[in-house]
Amino acid sequence: MNKNQVKGVVKDVAGKVQEEAGKLVGNKEQEAKGLKKQAEGKAEKALGDVKEVAKDAKEALKDAVKKQ
């Protein structure tokens, strides 16, 4: 797991909390901010996922070259 994946998950969870808090007190603005934060978190996690796949592919390529 890389830092983008961690940051993304944290931001997503924080957004969920903010959205629910907004619902609880009837604040539509806080709900919207929470949803926005969740979307940002999911995007950041996806970026981290892509970086992780690229890193794994790079390592696999290095291993394959070493074996030849």
Secondary structure, 3 states (H helix, E strand, C coil): CCHHHHHHHHHHHHHHHHHHHHHHHCCHHHHHHHHHHHHHHHHHHHHHHHHHHHHHHHHHHHHHHHHC
